[in-house]
Amino acid sequence: MASDLIKVKSSVNTEICIQRIITKIENIKGFGVFSVIDHQKNAQRTGLDLPPQKVIIFGNPKAGTKLLQVDAQIGYDLPLGIMVRQGSDETVVEYRNPETFSKIYELSKSPMPKKMGHLLKNLASSCQ
């Protein structure tokens, strides 16, 4: 398991959790959901089985562009993603800690990675 992943257990099922996160993102000025990747559905297309698991790809183009102007390589990690999946006995919300971006990219002076971390934590908490 990657060391920079943050895992939050949820008391609601995966679909309710996903809808809560999407609604919250859509209500933040400047943000939008770009895509939802359904890993379970994609697995079923190949004849394989996977518990519910979706990744919500979202962001704020204005804020993202400012980061890309500082270090274009952050494009590997933008837009942001948050995954909701069915664990063994509960829903799990996971996301990569964006504060590690300051170590990987030329963002040591930017407050954005910390702000992104607060946002992701807030989105994950909407499922508790």
N, C-alpha and C positions, 0 to 999 in steps of 0.2 A: 504494500500500500504506500502511496506517495506520502511523504512526510508533511507536505504543505496542504493536505486536504483537511477540511473541517467537516465534521459529521455531527448532525443534529437529529435526534430521534423525535418522531412525531406521533401524536396520539390520534391523528385522523388518517383516513385511507389516502392512497396515492392520488386519486382523481380530485378529491376535495382539496388536498394540499396544493396540487398543480394549479387548480382554479384560483385559489387564494393568492398564490404567488403572482400569477399572470394579472389578476385584477389589481394587485398592489403596484406592479410595475407600470401598468397602463394608467394608473392614477398619479404617477410622479411626472411632473412637468419636464418635457424634453426627452423622456424615456419611451422606449417601445420594445415590444417583443418582435424579434426578427424571424424566429423559427422555433418550432418544437420538434425535437428529434425523438421518435418513438422506437426505442430499441426493441421492445417486445414485438411490435408489429413487424419490424424489419426481420427479426429472427423467425417469426412465423412464416414469412414469405419464402424462407429457405428450408422450411420444414423442421425448424428447431424450436425448442421451447425456452422461454425466458419469463421470469416474473415481471410484473409491470415495472417499467423503467423509462423515464423520459428526461431529456435535457432541454431546458428552456434557455434559448439564446437571446440575449437582450442587451440593450445599452442605450447610451445617450450619444448620438453622432457628434454633437458639438464637443463634448468632453473627450470623447475618444479621439477625435481629430487633433485636439490640442496635445494629447499624449503621443500620438503618431508623429506630430511635428517635432517633438523632442527626441524620440527614438522610434524609427519606423519598424524596428523588429518587434515591438510590443503588439504589432498586428497578428502575431502568432497566438496571442492570448486575448485579443479583442475580437468581437464583442465578448462580454462576460457570459458565463454559463453557470447554471445551477441545476443539479440533478436531483430528481425525486425518484426513489425506487422502493420496491417492496423488499424489506429485509426478511430475516427468518420469522420474526413475529411482530414486526412493526414497520411503519413507513420510515424511511431514512432520507434526509435531505443532506446533500453534500455539495461542497464547492471548494475551489482552490483558493487559498488565502492570497489575496492580491497584494498584501504587504510584501510578499516575496518578490514582486515585480521590481521593487526598489533595488534589490540585490542583483537581479538578472539584467535589467535594462538601465539606461542612463536616467533614472528617475529619483535619485537619492534626495533631491531638493524639492520634489513635488509632494504636495499633501494628498494628491489624488488616490494613490494606493490605499492609504488609511481610510479615506472617505468611502472607497469602493468596498473595503472590508466591513465598514459599519452598515452599508447598504445591504450587502449579502447576508449579514447577521440578522438584520431587520426582516428581510424577506423570509429567511428560514424560520424565524420566530413566529411568523404568521401561521405556521402549521402546528403550533403547540396548543 
